[in-house]
Amino acid sequence: MNATMKSGGLKERKAIDMLQRKPTEILRKAVLGMLRRNKLRHKYIEPRLRIYAGPEHPHSAQLGDSVKPLPKHPRKRTGDYHFGLEKGSYAPSEVFQEGIIHK
């Protein structure tokens, strides 16, 4: 036993090492780390949590052929994209003028 390694001491592993050993364990630790440690987590969620590495998984038959992936979310809030509003449904110069809201 190494002099720096003590029983019951802090044990850690780098993410790169975890990815090589068990790639799904990082996500499992992240999900379970956000949950409280109680009966629901230990008896219901942990046994049923399924994480697959890669795009192939045995549940593709449940999706069907008509399912399409969701469109990518725009990361810029500039341009022609308005959240929940149709293009041209309001004129910003009429609604907001120098910090004063007109009704």
C-alpha positions as CSV (number, residue, x, y, z in Angstrom):
1,M,0.0,0.0,0.0
2,N,1.3,3.4,-0.9
3,A,2.0,5.8,1.9
4,T,-0.3,8.4,0.4
5,M,-3.2,6.0,-0.1
6,K,-5.2,5.6,3.1
7,S,-8.1,3.4,3.6
8,G,-11.4,5.3,3.4
9,G,-9.6,8.2,1.7
10,L,-10.7,10.2,-1.4
11,K,-10.8,8.0,-4.5
12,E,-11.0,9.8,-7.8
13,R,-10.7,8.9,-11.4
14,K,-10.2,11.3,-14.4
15,A,-13.0,11.6,-16.9
16,I,-10.6,10.5,-19.7
17,D,-9.9,7.3,-17.9
18,M,-13.6,6.7,-17.2
19,L,-14.4,7.2,-20.9
20,Q,-12.0,4.5,-21.9
21,R,-13.1,2.1,-19.2
22,K,-16.9,2.6,-19.1
23,P,-18.2,5.4,-21.3
24,T,-21.7,5.4,-20.0
25,E,-20.7,5.6,-16.3
26,I,-20.0,9.4,-16.5
27,L,-23.6,10.1,-17.6
28,R,-25.0,7.6,-15.0
29,K,-23.0,9.4,-12.2
30,A,-24.2,12.8,-13.4
31,V,-27.9,11.8,-13.5
32,L,-27.9,9.9,-10.2
33,G,-25.9,12.7,-8.5
34,M,-28.7,15.1,-9.2
35,L,-31.2,12.9,-7.4
36,R,-31.8,12.5,-3.6
37,R,-30.6,9.3,-2.1
38,N,-33.9,7.7,-1.1
39,K,-36.0,4.7,-1.8
40,L,-37.3,6.1,-5.1
41,R,-33.8,6.5,-6.4
42,H,-32.4,3.2,-5.1
43,K,-35.3,0.9,-5.9
44,Y,-37.0,2.5,-8.9
45,I,-34.7,4.8,-10.9
46,E,-31.3,3.2,-10.6
47,P,-32.4,-0.3,-11.9
48,R,-34.4,1.2,-14.8
49,L,-31.9,3.8,-16.0
50,R,-30.6,2.6,-19.4
51,I,-27.7,4.4,-21.1
52,Y,-26.3,3.2,-24.4
53,A,-23.0,4.2,-25.9
54,G,-23.5,5.1,-29.6
55,P,-26.5,5.6,-31.8
56,E,-27.6,1.9,-31.7
57,H,-30.0,0.7,-29.0
58,P,-32.7,-2.0,-28.7
59,H,-35.6,0.5,-28.3
60,S,-35.6,1.8,-31.9
61,A,-38.7,-0.3,-32.7
62,Q,-40.8,1.8,-30.2
63,L,-40.1,5.0,-32.1
64,G,-41.6,4.1,-35.4
65,D,-40.7,5.3,-38.9
66,S,-42.5,8.6,-38.8
67,V,-40.4,10.0,-35.9
68,K,-38.0,12.7,-36.9
69,P,-35.3,14.3,-34.7
70,L,-36.1,17.7,-33.3
71,P,-34.6,20.7,-35.1
72,K,-31.5,22.3,-33.6
73,H,-32.1,25.1,-31.2
74,P,-30.8,28.4,-32.4
75,R,-28.0,29.6,-30.1
76,K,-28.0,33.2,-31.3
77,R,-31.0,35.4,-30.3
78,T,-30.3,37.8,-33.2
79,G,-31.7,37.7,-36.7
80,D,-35.1,36.7,-37.9
81,Y,-35.9,34.1,-35.2
82,H,-38.4,35.2,-32.6
83,F,-39.3,33.0,-29.7
84,G,-43.0,32.3,-29.9
85,L,-43.7,35.3,-32.1
86,E,-44.4,35.3,-35.8
87,K,-42.1,37.3,-38.0
88,G,-43.4,40.9,-38.3
89,S,-46.1,40.5,-35.6
90,Y,-44.8,43.6,-33.8
91,A,-42.6,46.6,-34.5
92,P,-40.0,47.1,-31.8
93,S,-39.8,50.8,-32.3
94,E,-43.5,51.2,-31.6
95,V,-43.6,49.0,-28.5
96,F,-40.4,50.1,-26.8
97,Q,-39.0,53.6,-27.0
98,E,-36.0,54.5,-24.9
99,G,-37.0,52.3,-22.0
100,I,-40.6,53.4,-21.8
101,I,-43.2,50.7,-22.6
102,H,-46.2,52.1,-24.6
103,K,-49.5,50.3,-24.3
